[in-house]
């Protein structure tokens, strides 16, 4: 049961990872257009990517514990 729930979580995570990538692409576009908040946008994109990578890593560890 837990493994099935975890698989559903991983599916949701994949969707969220793609949404985060879309947000970062939009941020990169703003940065390339020399938006006056370019530094803040870059920092937020980096933080977002770091958090999603961390979550994916923790999910992989959790799955190893379930198998």
Beta strands, then each sheet from edge to edge (+ up, - down):
end
